[in-house]
Amino acid sequence: MLRKRGSFILCGAFLFITWNAVLVLLLRGKAHPGEGDVGVAERGVAQSGGAARPAGDVVADVLRMADTFQAQLERQKEILLQIKSRRPSRDRPGGGGAEAPATPRPPVVPVLVIACNRVTVRRCLDRLLELRPSPELHPVIVSQDCGHAETAEVIRSYGGAVTHLQQPDLSDVPVAPQHRKFQGYYKISRHYRWALNQVFGTLGHSAVVIVEDDLEVAPDFFEYFRALLPLLESDRSLWCVSAWNDNGRDGYVDPGQPGLLYRTDFFPGLGWMLRRELWEELEPKWPASFWDDWMRQPEQRRGRACVRPEISRTLTFGRQGVSLGQFYDKYLRHIRLSSQFVPFTTLDLGYLREDAYLRDFQTRVYDAPAVSYQDVAQGRLRGPGPFRLQYSGKDAFKTLAKNLGVMDDLKSGVPRTGYRGVVSFFHKGRRLFLAPPPGWSQYDPSWS
């Protein structure tokens, strides 16, 4: 129907232009007579007894008419060109009757660096700026608390390569006497709230990746988050994407599967992405301190999961901080940072959607042969695995986790990296699942 209508318009425009062109040519011929034509005109005037207008007036009228018709001809030409430009074409995408869809603009995903008083923020920023594929798609925003002059000077040295924000309230946070030793945690929570309000409210971004000033990132750090943003936007059972594996030490990850990703019920942090909609949900009730453990409470998580990698895409190099090196020497310094670039944006990540993932995950876990800790410790496992070690309570979990070398702490009942109670890790070259009995239904927040 649209094709017929376009043809009709073109034919009409062509006929109109042709008629105008012929008319202009005829009038031009009359408006510029030769000498013989002038004699004929003069004779006609003489024979009419002088009733005809002077020849000069007639010529002027004809010229004005010709100019008018020529202007109309140019106008019709413009209309024809407009019709042609809007007409669907078999050679253009969407040429079957609808206009070609506009190419969607790639999303802008800034990186927010939370900084305070570490001049070693330079190591973090150098790596981010070295690896980012586009300054326009990945602006780097450094939000600094503490008012530390030397750190501020380091940040300013990058000029326009980064945006430097400074948290204006440097006062102590009023706390109960027993919490004075936790003043740093209160300031961090206040800083996070202020910085995220700047990113989403003042700067108007729709998503952000947060790193702290003591993190180094992997070669495919930006690729990883760009690939997972569409999944985070479309799957409402997800609320974050993290670059961190709490059990990602050498010997506990499969080096042959750098592209392997998981869902986890545990909020990992340490390089993570959230959307503005989640911040609008969390900001009104943002806690005064210990924001990361607050995020792990069931009231905030609301049954949602995060995506995390088999091999971490961030590595912390900051032993000193408000946590005074807790876990650093035993766990964090040994985390393996991926050195390979995985083209995540070219991969089908649909397997991470909740329904498909849950079916496959439960099948792999509970179809795996059940073994005991003694079987593992004494090397009695046969075959490539995976194998399942079952725990029946908090104490059993903590004992097995500690003996196997994975992190044994729980937050609101959720083990680190756990998904539906299952902790997946590599051990002496085989995949092990530390799992609750079949039929698991929910976490017990009293497990902590």
C-alpha positions in Angstrom: 0.0 0.0 0.0 2.8 2.4 0.9 4.7 1.5 -2.2 1.7 2.2 -4.4 1.1 5.6 -2.7 4.7 6.6 -3.2 4.6 5.7 -6.9 1.4 7.8 -7.3 3.0 10.8 -5.7 6.1 10.4 -7.8 4.1 10.2 -11.1 2.0 13.2 -10.1 5.1 15.3 -9.2 6.8 14.2 -12.5 3.8 15.3 -14.7 3.5 18.6 -12.8 7.2 19.4 -13.2 7.1 18.4 -16.9 4.1 20.6 -17.7 5.7 23.6 -15.8 9.0 23.0 -17.7 7.3 23.1 -21.1 5.3 26.2 -20.2 8.3 28.0 -19.0 10.2 27.2 -22.2 7.3 28.5 -24.3 7.0 31.7 -22.3 10.8 32.2 -22.5 10.5 31.9 -26.2 7.8 34.6 -26.3 9.5 36.8 -23.9 12.7 37.1 -26.0 11.4 37.5 -29.7 13.7 37.9 -32.7 13.6 40.8 -35.1 10.9 39.2 -37.3 8.7 38.6 -34.3 8.9 42.3 -33.3 7.7 43.3 -36.8 4.7 41.0 -36.6 3.9 42.4 -33.2 4.1 46.0 -34.4 1.9 45.2 -37.3 -0.7 43.6 -35.1 -0.8 46.7 -32.9 -1.1 49.0 -35.9 -4.0 47.0 -37.3 -5.8 47.1 -34.0 -6.0 50.8 -34.2 -3.7 51.3 -31.2 -6.0 49.4 -28.7 -3.2 46.9 -27.8 -0.8 47.5 -24.9 2.7 48.5 -25.8 5.0 45.6 -26.7 7.4 46.5 -23.8 4.6 46.0 -21.2 3.6 42.7 -22.6 7.2 41.5 -22.6 7.6 42.5 -18.9 4.4 40.6 -17.9 5.6 37.5 -19.7 9.0 37.7 -18.0 7.3 38.0 -14.6 5.1 35.0 -15.3 8.2 33.0 -16.4 10.0 33.9 -13.2 7.0 32.8 -11.2 6.8 29.5 -13.0 10.5 28.9 -12.6 10.2 29.4 -8.9 7.4 26.9 -8.8 9.5 24.5 -10.8 12.3 24.8 -8.2 9.8 24.2 -5.4 8.4 21.1 -7.0 12.0 19.8 -7.5 12.6 20.2 -3.7 9.3 18.4 -2.9 10.3 15.5 -5.2 13.7 15.2 -3.5 12.1 15.1 -0.1 9.6 12.4 -1.3 12.5 10.4 -2.7 14.6 10.6 0.5 11.7 9.4 2.6 10.5 6.6 0.3 11.3 3.1 1.5 13.9 1.3 -0.5 14.7 -2.3 -0.9 18.4 -1.4 -0.6 17.9 0.1 2.9 17.2 -1.7 6.2 13.4 -1.7 6.8 12.7 -1.2 3.1 9.7 -3.4 3.1 7.4 -0.6 4.1 8.7 0.9 7.4 11.5 3.4 7.9 14.8 2.0 9.0 15.2 2.1 12.8 17.7 4.5 14.2 20.9 2.9 15.5 20.6 2.9 19.3 23.3 4.9 21.1 25.6 2.7 23.2 25.0 3.1 27.0 27.3 5.3 29.0 28.6 3.4 32.1 30.8 5.6 34.3 33.3 4.2 36.8 33.1 5.8 40.2 36.3 5.6 42.2 35.8 6.0 46.0 39.0 7.7 47.3 40.1 9.1 50.7 43.8 9.4 51.7 45.7 7.0 49.6 48.1 8.5 47.1 48.3 5.0 45.6 45.0 5.9 44.0 47.3 6.5 41.0 47.8 2.8 40.5 44.0 2.3 40.3 43.5 5.3 37.9 46.4 4.5 35.7 45.0 1.0 35.0 41.5 2.3 34.5 42.6 4.9 32.0 44.9 2.5 30.2 42.2 -0.1 29.7 39.0 1.9 29.1 37.9 1.6 25.5 36.2 5.0 25.3 36.4 8.1 27.5 32.9 9.1 26.3 31.3 5.7 27.2 33.2 5.2 30.4 33.9 8.5 32.2 36.0 8.1 35.3 34.6 10.0 38.3 36.8 10.2 41.4 34.9 11.1 44.6 37.3 12.0 47.4 36.5 12.2 51.1 39.0 13.0 54.0 40.3 16.2 52.5 43.8 14.7 52.1 45.9 17.2 50.2 48.4 14.8 48.7 45.8 12.5 47.4 43.8 15.4 45.9 47.0 16.6 44.1 47.4 13.1 42.6 43.8 13.2 41.3 44.1 16.7 39.9 47.3 15.7 38.0 45.0 13.7 35.6 43.4 16.9 34.4 40.3 16.4 32.2 40.9 12.6 32.0 38.9 12.3 35.2 36.2 14.2 37.1 37.3 15.1 40.6 34.5 15.4 43.2 35.2 16.3 46.8 32.8 15.3 49.6 32.1 18.6 51.4 31.3 17.3 54.9 34.5 16.3 56.6 33.1 16.4 60.2 33.0 13.4 62.5 29.7 11.5 62.4 27.9 11.5 65.8 28.0 8.0 67.1 27.4 6.1 70.4 30.4 5.8 72.7 30.8 2.1 72.0 31.0 2.9 68.2 33.7 5.5 68.3 36.3 3.0 67.1 34.0 2.5 64.0 34.0 6.2 63.0 35.7 5.3 59.7 32.9 3.0 58.7 30.4 5.8 59.4 32.3 8.2 57.2 32.6 5.6 54.4 28.8 5.1 54.4 28.2 8.8 54.4 30.6 9.2 51.5 29.0 6.4 49.4 25.6 8.1 49.8 26.9 11.5 48.8 28.9 10.1 45.8 26.1 8.0 44.4 23.7 10.9 44.7 26.1 12.9 42.6 26.4 10.2 40.0 22.7 9.5 39.6 21.1 12.8 40.7 23.5 15.6 39.7 25.2 13.9 36.7 22.2 12.0 35.6 23.7 8.6 34.8 21.5 5.5 34.7 24.2 2.9 35.8 27.6 3.0 37.4 30.5 0.7 38.3 31.9 1.4 41.7 35.5 0.6 42.6 37.6 1.7 45.6 41.0 3.4 45.4 42.9 0.2 46.2 41.6 -1.9 43.4 43.4 -3.0 40.2 41.3 -4.2 37.3 41.6 -6.9 34.7 42.1 -6.4 30.9 38.4 -7.2 30.2 37.0 -5.2 33.1 35.0 -2.8 30.9 34.0 -5.6 28.5 32.6 -7.6 31.4 30.4 -4.9 32.7 29.2 -3.7 29.3 28.2 -7.3 28.4 26.2 -7.8 31.6 24.4 -4.4 31.7 21.6 -5.6 29.4 21.0 -8.6 31.6 20.9 -6.5 34.7 18.4 -4.2 33.0 16.1 -7.0 31.9 16.3 -9.6 34.7 14.5 -8.2 37.8 15.8 -11.2 39.8 19.3 -9.6 39.6 20.3 -6.5 41.5 24.0 -6.2 40.9 27.0 -7.4 38.9 30.3 -7.9 40.7 33.8 -8.4 39.4 34.8 -10.2 42.6 35.0 -13.9 43.7 35.5 -14.2 47.5 36.9 -17.6 47.0 38.9 -16.7 44.0 42.4 -17.6 45.2 44.9 -19.5 43.1 44.1 -23.2 43.4 40.4 -22.5 44.1 39.4 -21.4 40.6 39.5 -23.2 37.3 42.1 -21.4 35.2 40.8 -23.0 32.0 37.4 -21.2 32.3 38.1 -17.5 32.5 34.7 -16.7 31.0 32.7 -18.8 33.5 30.0 -16.7 35.4 27.7 -17.5 38.3 24.7 -16.2 40.1 25.2 -15.6 43.8 23.0 -14.7 46.7 25.9 -13.1 48.5 26.6 -9.4 47.8 30.3 -9.4 46.8 31.1 -5.7 46.3 34.8 -4.9 45.4 34.0 -3.6 41.9 30.3 -3.8 41.3 27.6 -2.3 39.1 24.1 -1.0 40.0 21.4 0.8 38.2 19.7 4.1 39.2 16.4 2.3 40.0 18.2 0.3 42.7 19.8 3.4 44.2 16.4 5.2 44.3 15.1 2.1 46.3 18.1 2.0 48.7 18.9 5.7 49.2 16.0 6.7 51.5 17.0 4.0 54.0 20.8 4.0 53.5 22.5 3.0 56.7 24.8 5.2 58.9 27.6 2.6 58.8 28.6 -0.9 57.6 26.8 -0.4 54.3 28.1 -3.6 52.7 26.8 -5.9 55.5 23.5 -3.9 55.4 23.3 -4.7 51.7 23.5 -8.4 52.6 20.4 -8.3 54.9 17.3 -10.0 53.5 15.3 -6.7 53.8 17.6 -5.2 51.1 18.4 -8.3 49.0 14.8 -9.3 48.8 15.7 -12.6 47.2 17.7 -11.1 44.4 21.1 -12.3 43.2 24.3 -10.8 41.7 26.4 -12.1 38.9 30.0 -12.9 39.8 32.9 -14.4 37.8 34.9 -17.6 38.3 38.1 -15.6 38.1 38.0 -12.1 39.7 38.2 -9.0 37.5 39.5 -6.9 40.4 42.4 -7.3 42.8 42.8 -5.3 46.1 46.3 -4.0 46.9 45.3 -1.9 49.9 46.2 -3.8 53.1 45.8 -0.7 55.3 42.3 0.7 55.8 39.5 0.9 58.2 39.4 -2.9 58.4 43.0 -2.9 59.5 44.0 -5.7 57.1 41.2 -8.1 58.1 41.3 -11.1 55.8 43.9 -9.5 53.6 47.0 -11.6 54.5 45.0 -14.8 54.7 42.7 -14.4 51.7 42.7 -11.2 49.7 46.3 -10.9 48.7 46.1 -14.4 47.1 43.1 -13.6 44.9 43.8 -14.4 41.3 43.2 -11.5 38.9 42.2 -12.7 35.4 44.9 -11.9 32.8 42.9 -13.0 29.7 40.6 -10.8 27.7 37.2 -12.6 27.3 35.0 -11.1 24.6 31.9 -11.2 26.8 29.9 -8.9 24.6 30.0 -11.5 21.8 28.9 -14.4 24.1 25.4 -15.6 24.8 24.8 -14.9 28.5 21.2 -16.1 28.5 22.2 -19.0 30.7 22.4 -16.6 33.6 18.7 -15.8 33.5 17.0 -17.1 36.7 14.8 -19.9 35.4 17.4 -21.4 33.0 20.3 -21.0 35.5 18.4 -22.5 38.5 17.4 -25.7 36.6 20.9 -26.3 35.2 22.6 -25.4 38.5 20.5 -27.7 40.7 20.9 -30.6 38.2 24.7 -30.2 38.2 24.9 -30.0 42.0 22.6 -32.7 43.0 23.5 -35.1 40.2 27.1 -34.9 41.3 28.3 -37.9 43.4 28.2 -37.2 47.2 31.5 -37.6 48.9 32.9 -37.1 52.4 35.6 -34.7 53.6 37.8 -37.8 54.3 37.4 -38.8 50.6 38.7 -35.4 49.6 41.4 -35.1 52.1 42.8 -38.6 51.5 42.7 -38.4 47.7 40.0 -41.0 47.2 38.1 -39.1 44.5 37.9 -40.9 41.1 37.1 -39.1 37.9 37.2 -35.5 36.9 34.2 -34.4 39.0 32.3 -32.5 40.0 31.6 -33.8 43.5 29.3 -32.8 46.3 30.0 -32.5 50.0 26.8 -32.1 52.0 26.4 -30.0 55.2 23.4 -30.1 57.5 23.8 -27.1 59.7 25.8 -23.9 60.4 28.5 -25.7 62.4 28.9 -28.4 59.8 29.3 -25.8 57.1 31.9 -23.8 59.0 33.9 -26.8 59.8 33.9 -28.1 56.2 34.6 -24.7 54.7 37.5 -24.1 57.1 39.0 -27.5 56.4 38.7 -27.1 52.7 40.2 -23.6 52.8 37.3 -21.5 51.6 35.8 -18.6 53.5 33.6 -19.8 56.3 31.9 -16.7 57.5 28.2 -16.1 56.8 26.2 -12.8 56.5 22.5 -13.1 57.4 22.9 -16.8 56.8 24.4 -16.5 53.3 27.8 -18.0 52.7 30.3 -16.1 50.6 29.7 -16.9 46.8 26.7 -19.0 47.9 23.7 -19.6 45.6 20.7 -21.4 47.2 23.1 -22.5 49.9 25.7 -24.0 47.5 29.3 -22.8 47.4 31.1 -23.8 44.2 34.9 -23.9 44.1 37.9 -25.7 42.7 40.0 -27.9 44.9 43.1 -29.9 43.8 42.0 -29.8 40.2 38.4 -30.8 40.7 35.1 -28.9 41.0 33.5 -29.3 44.5 30.0 -28.2 45.6 29.6 -27.5 49.3 25.9 -28.0 49.5 22.9 -28.3 51.8 20.6 -31.3 51.5 18.2 -31.5 48.5 15.1 -29.5 49.0 16.8 -26.4 50.4 14.2 -23.6 50.6 15.7 -20.6 52.4 18.6 -19.1 54.4 18.5 -18.8 58.2 19.5 -15.3 59.1 20.6 -16.5 62.6 23.5 -18.3 60.9 26.3 -15.7 61.3 
